[in-house]
Amino acid sequence: MDVKELEARFRKLSRQAAETAMELHDLTEELPGAYRRIEEVARKAILKHQEWAEAKEAFEKASKS
């Protein structure tokens, strides 16, 4: 991937990671009724943030080259 593609991927994943964090936050407002979904939503948020962190690292590395 070139730098522009890496930047686009990083920005897309940044938005998606923020959305999963907001979903987790919103879930806390639905407690105690929504406690069964905590693990599912947390796993989704963790995976998306890991993906975002990897994309950020790749973009920053490519930008410095």
C-alpha positions as a Markdown table, in Angstrom:
| # | Residue | x | y | z |
|---|---|---|---|---|
| 1 | Met | 0.0 | 0.0 | 0.0 |
| 2 | Asp | 1.2 | 3.5 | -0.7 |
| 3 | Val | 1.1 | 6.3 | 1.9 |
| 4 | Lys | -2.3 | 7.7 | 0.7 |
| 5 | Glu | -3.9 | 4.2 | 0.9 |
| 6 | Leu | -2.5 | 3.8 | 4.4 |
| 7 | Glu | -3.7 | 7.2 | 5.5 |
| 8 | Ala | -7.2 | 6.4 | 4.2 |
| 9 | Arg | -7.2 | 3.1 | 6.0 |
| 10 | Phe | -6.0 | 4.7 | 9.2 |
| 11 | Arg | -8.7 | 7.4 | 9.0 |
| 12 | Lys | -11.4 | 4.9 | 8.3 |
| 13 | Leu | -10.4 | 2.7 | 11.2 |
| 14 | Ser | -10.0 | 5.7 | 13.5 |
| 15 | Arg | -13.7 | 6.5 | 12.8 |
| 16 | Gln | -14.7 | 2.9 | 13.3 |
| 17 | Ala | -12.8 | 2.7 | 16.6 |
| 18 | Ala | -14.5 | 5.8 | 17.9 |
| 19 | Glu | -17.8 | 4.3 | 16.9 |
| 20 | Thr | -17.1 | 1.1 | 18.9 |
| 21 | Ala | -16.0 | 3.1 | 21.9 |
| 22 | Met | -19.2 | 5.1 | 21.7 |
| 23 | Glu | -21.2 | 1.9 | 21.4 |
| 24 | Leu | -19.5 | 0.7 | 24.6 |
| 25 | His | -20.2 | 4.0 | 26.3 |
| 26 | Asp | -23.9 | 3.9 | 25.3 |
| 27 | Leu | -24.2 | 0.4 | 26.6 |
| 28 | Thr | -23.2 | 1.6 | 30.1 |
| 29 | Glu | -26.2 | 3.9 | 30.0 |
| 30 | Glu | -28.4 | 0.9 | 29.4 |
| 31 | Leu | -27.2 | -1.0 | 32.5 |
| 32 | Pro | -28.2 | -3.1 | 34.4 |
| 33 | Gly | -30.5 | -4.4 | 31.6 |
| 34 | Ala | -27.8 | -4.7 | 28.9 |
| 35 | Tyr | -25.2 | -6.4 | 31.0 |
| 36 | Arg | -25.3 | -9.5 | 28.8 |
| 37 | Arg | -23.9 | -7.5 | 25.8 |
| 38 | Ile | -20.9 | -6.0 | 27.7 |
| 39 | Glu | -18.5 | -8.8 | 26.6 |
| 40 | Glu | -19.6 | -8.8 | 23.0 |
| 41 | Val | -19.3 | -5.1 | 22.6 |
| 42 | Ala | -16.0 | -4.9 | 24.5 |
| 43 | Arg | -14.5 | -7.6 | 22.3 |
| 44 | Lys | -15.6 | -5.7 | 19.2 |
| 45 | Ala | -14.1 | -2.5 | 20.5 |
| 46 | Ile | -10.8 | -4.2 | 21.4 |
| 47 | Leu | -10.4 | -5.8 | 18.0 |
| 48 | Lys | -11.2 | -2.5 | 16.2 |
| 49 | His | -8.8 | -0.5 | 18.4 |
| 50 | Gln | -6.1 | -3.1 | 17.7 |
| 51 | Glu | -6.7 | -2.9 | 14.0 |
| 52 | Trp | -6.6 | 0.9 | 14.2 |
| 53 | Ala | -3.4 | 0.9 | 16.2 |
| 54 | Glu | -1.7 | -1.3 | 13.6 |
| 55 | Ala | -2.9 | 0.9 | 10.8 |
| 56 | Lys | -1.7 | 4.0 | 12.6 |
| 57 | Glu | 1.7 | 2.5 | 13.1 |
| 58 | Ala | 2.0 | 1.5 | 9.4 |
| 59 | Phe | 0.9 | 4.9 | 8.2 |
| 60 | Glu | 3.3 | 6.7 | 10.5 |
| 61 | Lys | 6.1 | 4.5 | 9.4 |
| 62 | Ala | 5.3 | 5.0 | 5.7 |
| 63 | Ser | 5.0 | 8.8 | 6.2 |
| 64 | Lys | 8.6 | 9.0 | 7.6 |
| 65 | Ser | 10.1 | 7.1 | 4.7 |
